[in-house]
Amino acid sequence: MSRVVRRPRSAVRRPVTITVLAVLVLAIGYLVAAAVVPFAPASATTTTYSAPTSSVPDLRFPGYGATAVQATGFPESLRTSGDEQPRSIASITKVVTALVVLDEKPLERGQSGPAIRFTEQMQGLYAKYLAQNGEVAPMPAGLRLTEHQTFQVMLMKSANNYAGALALWAFGSMDAYERAADRWLDEHGLDDTTIHEPTGLDPANTSTATDLVELGRLALADPVVREIVGTKDVTIPTVGPIENSNKLLGLDGIEGIKTGTLDEAGACLLFAATYERGGRDVTVIGVMLGGVDHDSLDADVQRLLRSVADNFQVVTLTHAGQTFGTFSTPWQDEADAVTAKASEVLVWGRTKVRAKAHLDEVTLGTKGERVGTVRFTVTDHDPVTVPLVLERTIDDPGVWWRWTNPFQGA
């Protein structure tokens, strides 16, 4: 007779209980793991940038001689017309004389400098240059003027005897002046300029239009020269009242710098004008050589300067809030990377603008949080970098999405 062996009820339930507990542990472990697993960064794509357009310069050049013009700070704005060979520069020479003498005898703006006693040799220059039909100013025996006053008579009245006197005072002889001028020109890269004497009465004092634009820049960079060539009139003891030979001074923004007249050179003018464009001052330097007379030359200079000024443009690189990229998350959330602020630059003539966006790694983020940059490269301008921020918040999708989309964001 067989015998039935009954297991205890607790022994039957134990494996079931263990299995349930194991499942619960695994489920809880999954839920916890799915809830805390970190997300990978959102995918990021940049947008195509549509560059702004700008116009082609149409400048009003004269039909004679040689002309060059350039806006300082805009290297590509240099434009020329006429011949490119060295031409006689007449009294524009005196700008070289001023800078060469100041190199030897420095003078700070606002200072008078040492007194100059005019020697018999210097006084003899009056008759010499007058005989050449050159501009002169009184220089009586016993006259003493400061260095600054002597520069004023030379640069404003264009007095040749004062230019010669400064050369003799600074260097002792005309030959020494010529050597000093030659060294100075070499040091400043004015390779196409030749100076033999300090006044410009020698037609062999020559230069090119492009060299003279650089000379004008050097002159305006010197505060003493800039102040003097921008002065309309002054009274000098014994010499009397003198007026600036540049009749355009103060018109159309013109602030200097030097006239020149000689039979071999024609009417010449090295000029500078400053304009307010795009919230900043911009200086234009130019030169015209070989004019028939100063009245017609002055009209041509004004016409050219207006055409140069008209070619300045404010180009908008980006508006505030402009999109340069998009972040996309695994839970189908998107947020644009937009510029935090507007940006614009002042340009001259035809300009190329390029943009390159860099997006940071972003998983979650709040509206306005910085998430990258966009860098603009602009012709004749330093690169411009603008921060990018999130247009809207990228929120955590929540525990439910994590549980129902296991590890999709990892």
C-alpha positions as CSV (number, residue, x, y, z in Angstrom):
1,M,0.0,0.0,0.0
2,S,1.5,3.3,-1.2
3,R,1.9,6.2,1.0
4,V,1.4,9.9,0.0
5,V,3.9,12.3,1.4
6,R,2.7,15.8,1.7
7,R,5.1,18.8,1.7
8,P,4.5,21.6,4.1
9,R,2.5,24.4,2.5
10,S,5.3,26.9,3.5
11,A,7.8,24.9,1.5
12,V,5.7,25.2,-1.7
13,R,5.3,29.0,-1.3
14,R,9.0,29.7,-0.7
15,P,10.2,29.4,-4.4
16,V,7.2,31.5,-5.6
17,T,8.0,34.2,-3.0
18,I,11.6,34.3,-4.1
19,T,10.7,34.6,-7.7
20,V,8.3,37.5,-7.0
21,L,10.9,39.2,-5.0
22,A,13.5,38.8,-7.7
23,V,11.1,40.2,-10.3
24,L,10.3,43.1,-8.0
25,V,14.0,43.8,-7.4
26,L,14.7,43.7,-11.1
27,A,11.7,46.0,-11.8
28,I,12.8,48.5,-9.2
29,G,16.3,48.3,-10.4
30,Y,15.2,49.0,-14.0
31,L,13.0,51.9,-12.9
32,V,15.8,53.4,-10.8
33,A,18.4,52.9,-13.6
34,A,16.1,54.3,-16.3
35,A,15.3,57.3,-14.1
36,V,18.8,58.3,-13.3
37,V,20.7,57.3,-16.5
38,P,22.3,60.5,-17.9
39,F,21.2,61.7,-21.3
40,A,23.6,62.2,-24.2
41,P,23.9,65.7,-25.5
42,A,21.2,66.8,-27.9
43,S,22.1,66.7,-31.6
44,A,23.1,70.1,-32.9
45,T,22.8,71.5,-36.4
46,T,23.9,74.9,-37.7
47,T,21.9,77.0,-40.1
48,T,23.1,78.5,-43.4
49,Y,24.0,82.2,-43.1
50,S,22.8,84.6,-45.7
51,A,25.5,87.3,-45.9
52,P,24.5,91.0,-46.3
53,T,25.4,92.7,-49.6
54,S,27.2,96.0,-50.2
55,S,27.8,98.3,-53.1
56,V,30.7,98.8,-55.4
57,P,32.5,102.2,-54.9
58,D,31.9,104.8,-57.6
59,L,34.5,107.5,-56.9
60,R,34.7,110.8,-58.7
61,F,38.3,111.1,-59.7
62,P,39.7,114.0,-61.8
63,G,41.0,113.4,-65.3
64,Y,44.5,114.7,-64.8
65,G,47.7,114.2,-62.8
66,A,47.8,111.5,-60.1
67,T,45.3,111.0,-57.3
68,A,45.0,108.5,-54.4
69,V,42.6,108.3,-51.5
70,Q,42.1,106.0,-48.6
71,A,39.9,105.7,-45.4
72,T,42.1,105.1,-42.5
73,G,41.4,101.7,-40.8
74,F,40.1,100.4,-44.1
75,P,43.2,99.1,-46.0
76,E,41.2,97.8,-49.0
77,S,39.7,101.3,-49.5
78,L,42.9,102.6,-51.2
79,R,41.9,103.8,-54.7
80,T,44.1,105.6,-57.2
81,S,43.7,107.4,-60.5
82,G,46.2,108.8,-63.1
83,D,49.8,107.9,-63.4
84,E,51.7,105.9,-60.8
85,Q,55.2,107.4,-61.4
86,P,56.8,109.8,-59.0
87,R,55.8,113.4,-59.6
88,S,57.0,116.8,-58.3
89,I,55.3,117.5,-55.0
90,A,56.1,121.2,-54.4
91,S,55.4,122.4,-50.9
92,I,54.0,119.1,-49.7
93,T,57.7,118.6,-49.1
94,K,57.3,120.8,-46.0
95,V,55.3,117.9,-44.3
96,V,58.4,115.7,-44.7
97,T,60.5,118.6,-43.3
98,A,58.2,119.0,-40.3
99,L,58.3,115.3,-39.4
100,V,62.1,114.9,-40.0
101,V,62.8,118.0,-37.8
102,L,60.5,116.7,-35.1
103,D,62.3,113.4,-35.2
104,E,65.5,115.3,-34.4
105,K,63.9,118.0,-32.1
106,P,60.9,116.4,-30.5
107,L,58.0,118.6,-29.4
108,E,55.0,117.7,-27.4
109,R,51.6,119.1,-28.2
110,G,50.8,122.1,-26.1
111,Q,54.5,122.9,-25.7
112,S,56.3,125.8,-27.3
113,G,59.7,124.2,-27.5
114,P,63.1,126.0,-27.4
115,A,63.6,129.5,-28.8
116,I,65.2,129.6,-32.2
117,R,67.6,132.5,-33.0
118,F,67.6,133.1,-36.7
119,T,71.2,133.4,-37.9
120,E,72.4,135.5,-40.8
121,Q,72.6,132.3,-42.9
122,M,68.9,131.7,-42.2
123,Q,68.0,135.3,-42.8
124,G,69.7,135.1,-46.2
125,L,67.2,132.5,-47.3
126,Y,64.6,135.2,-47.6
127,A,66.2,136.8,-50.6
128,K,67.2,133.4,-52.1
129,Y,63.7,132.0,-52.1
130,L,62.0,135.2,-53.1
131,A,64.2,135.3,-56.2
132,Q,62.8,131.9,-57.1
133,N,59.3,133.3,-56.7
134,G,58.8,131.3,-53.6
135,E,56.5,132.1,-50.7
136,V,58.4,133.8,-47.8
137,A,57.7,135.5,-44.5
138,P,59.5,138.3,-42.7
139,M,62.6,137.2,-40.7
140,P,64.2,140.4,-39.4
141,A,67.6,140.5,-37.7
142,G,67.3,139.6,-34.0
143,L,64.0,137.7,-34.4
144,R,63.5,134.9,-32.0
145,L,60.5,132.5,-32.3
146,T,59.7,129.2,-30.5
147,E,60.0,125.9,-32.4
148,H,56.2,125.7,-32.4
149,Q,55.8,129.2,-33.9
150,T,58.4,128.5,-36.6
151,F,56.5,125.3,-37.6
152,Q,53.3,127.4,-37.8
153,V,54.9,129.9,-40.2
154,M,56.3,127.0,-42.3
155,L,53.2,124.8,-42.5
156,M,50.4,127.4,-42.5
157,K,51.9,130.2,-44.6
158,S,54.1,127.7,-46.5
159,A,57.0,130.1,-46.0
160,N,60.1,128.6,-47.7
161,N,62.6,130.6,-45.7
162,Y,61.2,129.2,-42.4
163,A,61.4,125.6,-43.8
164,G,65.1,126.2,-44.7
165,A,65.7,127.8,-41.3
166,L,64.3,124.8,-39.5
167,A,66.5,122.5,-41.5
168,L,69.6,124.5,-40.7
169,W,68.6,124.8,-37.0
170,A,68.0,121.0,-36.6
171,F,70.9,119.6,-38.8
172,G,73.4,122.4,-39.4
173,S,73.4,122.3,-43.2
174,M,71.2,121.5,-46.1
175,D,73.3,118.4,-46.9
176,A,72.8,117.1,-43.4
177,Y,69.1,117.7,-43.8
178,E,69.0,115.8,-47.0
179,R,70.7,112.8,-45.5
180,A,68.4,112.9,-42.5
181,A,65.3,113.1,-44.8
182,D,66.6,110.1,-46.8
183,R,67.0,108.0,-43.6
184,W,63.6,109.0,-42.4
185,L,61.9,108.1,-45.6
186,D,63.7,104.7,-45.6
187,E,62.6,104.0,-42.0
188,H,58.9,104.7,-42.9
189,G,58.8,102.7,-46.1
190,L,58.3,105.7,-48.4
191,D,60.5,104.1,-51.1
192,D,59.1,106.1,-54.0
193,T,59.7,109.5,-52.4
194,T,62.8,111.6,-53.0
195,I,63.6,114.8,-51.0
196,H,66.7,116.9,-51.8
197,E,65.9,120.1,-49.9
198,P,63.3,121.2,-47.3
199,T,61.0,123.6,-49.2
200,G,59.7,121.9,-52.4
201,L,61.1,124.6,-54.7
202,D,63.3,121.9,-56.2
203,P,61.1,120.0,-58.7
204,A,63.3,117.0,-58.1
205,N,61.5,116.5,-54.8
206,T,59.1,113.8,-56.0
207,S,56.7,111.2,-54.7
208,T,53.9,108.9,-55.8
209,A,50.2,109.5,-54.8
210,T,50.2,106.3,-52.7
211,D,53.3,107.3,-50.8
212,L,51.8,110.7,-50.1
213,V,48.7,109.1,-48.6
214,E,51.0,107.3,-46.2
215,L,52.8,110.5,-45.5
216,G,49.5,112.1,-44.7
217,R,48.7,109.3,-42.2
218,L,52.1,109.8,-40.5
219,A,51.5,113.6,-40.4
220,L,48.1,113.2,-38.7
221,A,49.5,110.7,-36.3
222,D,51.8,113.5,-35.0
223,P,49.7,115.7,-32.6
224,V,51.9,118.8,-33.2
225,V,51.6,118.6,-37.0
226,R,47.9,117.7,-36.9
227,E,47.1,120.7,-34.7
228,I,49.1,123.2,-36.8
229,V,47.7,122.1,-40.2
230,G,44.2,122.2,-38.8
231,T,44.6,125.9,-37.6
232,K,43.0,128.5,-39.9
233,D,44.9,131.6,-38.8
234,V,47.3,132.8,-36.1
235,T,49.3,135.9,-35.3
236,I,53.1,135.4,-34.8
237,P,55.1,138.2,-33.1
238,T,56.9,140.4,-35.6
239,V,55.8,138.1,-38.5
240,G,52.2,139.3,-38.0
241,P,48.9,137.5,-38.9
242,I,49.1,134.5,-41.1
243,E,46.4,132.4,-42.7
244,N,46.5,128.7,-43.6
245,S,47.2,128.3,-47.3
246,N,44.6,125.5,-47.5
247,K,41.4,127.3,-48.4
248,L,39.3,124.1,-48.0
249,L,40.1,123.9,-44.3
250,G,36.8,123.5,-42.3
251,L,34.7,122.7,-45.4
252,D,33.2,119.2,-46.0
253,G,35.0,117.9,-42.9
254,I,38.4,118.9,-44.2
255,E,41.0,119.3,-41.4
256,G,44.3,119.8,-43.3
257,I,46.9,119.2,-44.4
258,K,49.2,120.9,-47.0
259,T,49.0,122.7,-50.3
260,G,51.7,122.8,-53.0
261,T,52.2,124.9,-56.1
262,L,55.1,124.8,-58.6
263,D,55.3,125.2,-62.4
264,E,56.6,121.6,-62.8
265,A,54.1,120.2,-60.2
266,G,50.9,122.2,-60.9
267,A,48.5,122.7,-58.1
268,C,48.7,120.0,-55.5
269,L,46.9,119.2,-52.2
270,L,47.5,116.6,-49.6
271,F,44.2,116.6,-47.7
272,A,42.4,114.9,-44.8
273,A,38.7,114.9,-43.8
274,T,36.8,113.4,-41.0
275,Y,33.2,112.1,-41.1
276,E,30.9,110.7,-38.5
277,R,29.6,107.4,-39.9
278,G,28.0,104.5,-38.0
279,G,28.5,106.2,-34.6
280,R,32.3,106.7,-35.1
281,D,34.7,109.2,-36.7
282,V,36.4,108.0,-39.9
283,T,39.3,109.9,-41.4
284,V,39.9,110.0,-45.2
285,I,43.3,110.9,-46.5
286,G,44.0,111.7,-50.1
287,V,46.2,113.7,-52.5
288,M,45.8,115.3,-55.9
289,L,48.8,116.2,-58.0
290,G,49.0,118.1,-61.2
291,G,46.0,120.4,-61.1
292,V,45.7,123.5,-63.3
293,D,45.0,125.8,-60.4
294,H,43.8,125.6,-56.8
295,D,40.3,126.8,-57.5
296,S,39.5,123.9,-59.8
297,L,41.6,121.5,-57.8
298,D,39.7,122.3,-54.6
299,A,36.4,121.7,-56.4
300,D,37.7,118.3,-57.6
301,V,38.9,117.4,-54.0
302,Q,35.4,118.2,-52.6
303,R,33.7,116.1,-55.3
304,L,36.0,113.2,-54.6
305,L,35.6,113.4,-50.9
306,R,31.8,113.4,-51.1
307,S,31.9,110.2,-53.2
308,V,34.3,108.6,-50.8
309,A,32.0,109.5,-47.8
310,D,29.0,108.1,-49.6
311,N,30.6,104.7,-49.8
312,F,30.6,104.1,-46.1
313,Q,27.8,101.8,-45.0
314,V,26.6,100.3,-41.8
315,V,26.2,96.5,-42.4
316,T,24.0,94.5,-40.0
317,L,25.8,91.2,-39.3
318,T,22.9,89.8,-37.2
319,H,19.7,90.8,-35.6
320,A,19.1,90.0,-31.9
321,G,17.4,86.6,-31.8
322,Q,18.6,85.4,-35.2
323,T,18.9,81.6,-35.4
324,F,22.3,80.1,-36.1
325,G,21.6,76.5,-35.0
326,T,19.1,74.1,-33.5
327,F,19.3,71.5,-30.7
328,S,17.2,68.3,-31.0
329,T,16.6,65.9,-28.1
330,P,15.6,62.2,-28.2
331,W,12.2,63.1,-26.7
332,Q,11.4,65.3,-29.7
333,D,12.1,68.6,-28.0
334,E,13.9,71.4,-30.0
335,A,15.4,74.7,-29.1
336,D,17.2,77.2,-31.4
337,A,20.5,78.8,-30.7
338,V,20.0,82.5,-31.3
339,T,22.2,85.6,-31.1
340,A,22.0,87.3,-27.7
341,K,22.3,90.7,-29.3
342,A,22.4,92.6,-32.6
343,S,25.7,93.4,-34.2
344,E,26.7,95.8,-37.0
345,V,29.9,97.1,-38.5
346,L,30.9,100.1,-40.5
347,V,32.4,99.1,-43.9
348,W,33.5,100.9,-47.0
349,G,32.7,99.8,-50.5
350,R,32.2,96.2,-51.5
351,T,32.5,94.0,-48.4
352,K,32.5,90.2,-47.9
353,V,31.0,88.8,-44.7
354,R,31.3,85.2,-43.6
355,A,29.9,83.6,-40.5
356,K,30.8,80.4,-38.6
357,A,28.8,79.1,-35.7
358,H,30.1,77.0,-32.9
359,L,27.6,75.1,-30.7
360,D,28.4,73.7,-27.3
361,E,27.3,70.3,-26.0
362,V,23.8,70.8,-24.6
363,T,21.6,68.3,-22.9
364,L,19.2,70.4,-20.8
365,G,19.2,74.2,-20.5
366,T,17.3,77.2,-19.6
367,K,16.1,80.0,-21.9
368,G,18.9,82.6,-22.4
369,E,21.7,80.2,-21.4
370,R,24.8,80.7,-23.4
371,V,25.3,77.7,-25.8
372,G,27.8,78.8,-28.3
373,T,29.2,81.6,-30.4
374,V,29.0,82.9,-34.0
375,R,32.2,84.5,-35.5
376,F,31.9,86.9,-38.3
377,T,34.8,87.7,-40.6
378,V,34.5,91.0,-42.4
379,T,36.6,92.7,-45.1
380,D,38.7,95.5,-43.6
381,H,37.5,94.7,-40.1
382,D,38.5,92.7,-37.1
383,P,36.6,89.5,-36.5
384,V,33.3,90.0,-34.6
385,T,32.2,87.3,-32.1
386,V,28.6,87.2,-30.9
387,P,27.3,84.8,-28.1
388,L,24.5,82.4,-28.9
389,V,21.9,81.6,-26.3
390,L,18.9,79.2,-26.0
391,E,15.7,80.6,-27.5
392,R,13.7,78.4,-25.1
393,T,14.2,76.1,-22.2
394,I,15.1,72.4,-22.8
395,D,13.3,70.6,-19.9
396,D,13.9,67.2,-18.5
397,P,11.3,64.9,-20.2
398,G,10.3,63.4,-16.8
399,V,10.4,59.9,-15.2
400,W,7.5,58.5,-17.3
401,W,9.3,59.2,-20.6
402,R,12.5,57.6,-19.2
403,W,10.5,54.5,-18.1
404,T,8.7,54.1,-21.4
405,N,11.8,54.9,-23.5
406,P,14.5,52.9,-21.8
407,F,17.9,54.3,-22.4
408,Q,17.0,56.1,-25.6
409,G,18.7,59.2,-24.4
410,A,21.9,57.6,-23.3
